[in-house]
Amino acid sequence: MSTTLEPSRLSPSDQGALPILLEALHSSSTATITVGGKPVSLPAFAVGLVTELVEHLAAGRSVTVLSGEEEISPREAAELLGVSRPFASRLFDQKQIPSRRVGTHRRAFVKDVLAYRKRQQAARLSALDELAAEGQRLNLGY
């Protein structure tokens, strides 16, 4: 199950606390929270996740927490990838993103959509490196 947090739905006091919380998180790699009156130390990876969450909220962006094992539709995959729904549907159909049919609907795991996005980012960076190297080789002054 996914959870979306919209910055616009935060109370004014919560919005005001974000910069203070962000400053505290950036100044330390450890954090302790109080749960049911008991202090609990957060592991470093959790501090990193909380920091990233607060950074996005402080910047006014919505945050959605998804499990890698959660299945999503082509529309949701399109939102995650920043592409159109028909393009995401083609990625499913062409098996560039592994998916399955549930009746007439297609579903893919979030982890597979994110793996596709990572592959595409790596390919873009590789192409940029090649272009920069070619520019250097041709002494184009970039």
C-alpha positions as CSV (number, residue, x, y, z in Angstrom):
1,M,0.0,0.0,0.0
2,S,1.3,3.4,-0.9
3,T,1.1,6.6,1.1
4,T,1.2,10.1,-0.4
5,L,1.9,13.2,1.7
6,E,1.1,16.5,0.1
7,P,2.9,19.5,1.5
8,S,-0.2,21.7,1.0
9,R,-2.1,19.5,3.5
10,L,0.4,20.1,6.3
11,S,-0.6,22.4,9.1
12,P,1.1,25.8,9.2
13,S,3.0,24.8,12.3
14,D,4.2,21.5,10.6
15,Q,5.3,23.5,7.5
16,G,7.2,25.9,9.8
17,A,8.9,23.0,11.5
18,L,10.3,21.5,8.3
19,P,13.3,23.9,7.9
20,I,14.2,23.4,11.6
21,L,14.0,19.6,11.3
22,L,16.0,19.7,8.0
23,E,18.8,21.7,9.6
24,A,18.9,19.3,12.5
25,L,19.0,16.3,10.2
26,H,21.8,17.8,8.1
27,S,23.9,18.5,11.1
28,S,23.9,14.9,12.4
29,S,24.0,11.4,11.0
30,T,22.2,10.0,14.1
31,A,18.7,10.7,15.4
32,T,16.5,9.6,18.3
33,I,12.7,9.7,18.2
34,T,10.3,9.1,21.1
35,V,7.7,6.4,20.6
36,G,5.3,5.9,23.3
37,G,7.5,7.8,25.7
38,K,10.5,5.6,25.0
39,P,13.5,7.1,23.1
40,V,14.5,5.0,20.0
41,S,17.7,5.5,18.0
42,L,17.2,5.5,14.3
43,P,19.7,3.5,12.2
44,A,21.8,5.6,9.7
45,F,19.8,4.4,6.7
46,A,16.5,5.6,8.4
47,V,18.0,9.0,9.1
48,G,18.9,9.2,5.4
49,L,15.3,8.3,4.4
50,V,13.8,10.8,6.8
51,T,16.2,13.5,5.6
52,E,15.2,12.9,1.9
53,L,11.5,12.9,2.8
54,V,11.8,16.2,4.7
55,E,13.9,17.8,1.9
56,H,11.2,17.0,-0.6
57,L,8.4,18.3,1.6
58,A,10.4,21.5,2.5
59,A,10.8,22.1,-1.3
60,G,7.0,21.9,-1.7
61,R,7.0,18.5,-3.4
62,S,4.6,15.6,-2.7
63,V,6.1,12.4,-1.4
64,T,4.8,8.9,-2.1
65,V,6.2,5.9,-0.3
66,L,6.0,2.7,-2.3
67,S,7.1,-0.8,-1.7
68,G,9.3,-2.3,-4.4
69,E,6.9,-5.3,-4.4
70,E,3.9,-3.2,-5.0
71,E,2.2,-3.5,-8.4
72,I,1.3,-0.4,-10.3
73,S,-0.6,0.3,-13.5
74,P,0.8,1.9,-16.7
75,R,-0.6,5.2,-15.6
76,E,1.2,5.1,-12.3
77,A,4.4,3.9,-14.0
78,A,4.1,6.9,-16.4
79,E,3.9,9.3,-13.4
80,L,6.9,7.7,-11.9
81,L,8.9,7.9,-15.1
82,G,7.6,11.3,-16.2
83,V,6.3,9.9,-19.5
84,S,2.9,9.5,-21.1
85,R,0.6,6.7,-20.2
86,P,0.6,5.3,-23.8
87,F,4.4,5.3,-23.8
88,A,4.5,3.4,-20.4
89,S,1.9,0.9,-21.8
90,R,4.2,0.3,-24.8
91,L,7.1,-0.3,-22.4
92,F,5.0,-3.0,-20.7
93,D,3.9,-4.5,-24.0
94,Q,7.5,-4.5,-25.4
95,K,8.7,-6.2,-22.2
96,Q,11.1,-3.4,-21.5
97,I,9.4,-3.3,-18.1
98,P,8.4,-6.8,-17.0
99,S,4.6,-6.9,-16.4
100,R,1.7,-9.2,-16.2
101,R,-2.0,-9.0,-17.1
102,V,-4.7,-9.1,-14.5
103,G,-7.8,-9.6,-16.7
104,T,-7.5,-6.8,-19.2
105,H,-5.3,-4.7,-17.0
106,R,-1.5,-4.6,-16.9
107,R,0.6,-4.5,-13.7
108,A,4.3,-4.1,-13.1
109,F,6.3,-4.1,-9.9
110,V,7.6,-0.8,-8.7
111,K,11.1,-2.2,-8.5
112,D,11.0,-3.2,-12.2
113,V,9.8,0.3,-13.2
114,L,12.6,1.9,-11.1
115,A,15.1,-0.5,-12.6
116,Y,14.0,0.6,-16.1
117,R,14.4,4.3,-15.0
118,K,17.9,3.6,-13.6
119,R,18.9,1.8,-16.9
120,Q,17.6,4.8,-18.9
121,Q,19.5,7.3,-16.7
122,A,22.7,5.3,-17.1
123,A,22.3,5.2,-20.9
124,R,21.7,9.0,-21.0
125,L,24.8,9.6,-18.9
126,S,26.8,7.3,-21.1
127,A,25.6,9.2,-24.2
128,L,26.5,12.5,-22.6
129,D,30.0,11.2,-21.8
130,E,30.5,10.1,-25.4
131,L,29.4,13.5,-26.7
132,A,31.7,15.3,-24.3
133,A,34.6,13.0,-25.3
134,E,33.8,13.6,-29.0
135,G,33.7,17.4,-28.3
136,Q,37.1,17.2,-26.6
137,R,38.6,15.1,-29.4
138,L,37.4,17.6,-32.0
139,N,38.6,20.5,-29.8
140,L,35.2,22.2,-29.9
141,G,35.9,24.1,-26.7
142,Y,33.2,22.6,-24.5
